[in-house]
Amino acid sequence: MDFVTLNNGIKMPQLGFGVWQVSDDEATAAVATAFKVGYTSIDTAMIYKNEQGVGKAIAESSVSREDMFITTKVWNSDQGYNNTLRAFDESLERLGLDYIDLYLIHWPTPEFDQYIDTYKALEKLYHDGRVKAIGVCNFEVEHLERLLKECEVKPVLNQIECHPYLAQNELKALCAKHDIFVEAWSPLDQGGDVLKDEVVVKLAEEYSKTPAQVVLRWHLQNNSIVIPKSVTPSRIEENFNVFDFTLSAEDMVEINKLDSNRRKGPHPSEMNMR
């Protein structure tokens, strides 16, 4: 495992395990498998409705809590200062934990304009020592710039949709300028066309790796944090085995050329669902 050092000095595994679209029942077994394979960073959220299942796997794991890195998120309907503090307590209870390593705002939902007050609640949780680090998800340049002007604690990362078809170079540049990591969700294009792209398939053959492993390696070498998701034990292990090869600079350029600004998820400026 490779680790990154966040802007507040906390170390975080660069490769984590995501549980989006995993049911509560499936989450326990999937996270247990992930721990056995070697993952220690788990990414969940209130809206995934699997925090209890994740918490059960945490409680039953032989991995010490100090070696785990647990992330969850405040959902759009829970935004606002007091609502966020309440939502955090509820997530903590479902997970069965007494602190969270990383707490994130799930979407800016600009139509409701509550993300600044929400982030100030995250700052309180951070100052109170109930979370080790705070950050955001799906923040575009305008949302991030406003946050940096109006809040005190710099977010440690911005979790965004990112894969070779949606490289997010402008957003990555802003994050790098402010020492904010990019964390990629749907890093494999949700198992979509990017894994069949001839460039990716060719490189997979050259390195005797799978297309998914090539794409994950591309993320890691771009200095992104990445959280692939699977409930299949063989895939969970496959996605973890990406530290024994390195893509060449020429290979990275070839993959970078695939960027076509193609999203699978909603655009953050338009996503106002609550």
Disulfide bonds with the S-S distance in Angstrom:
none
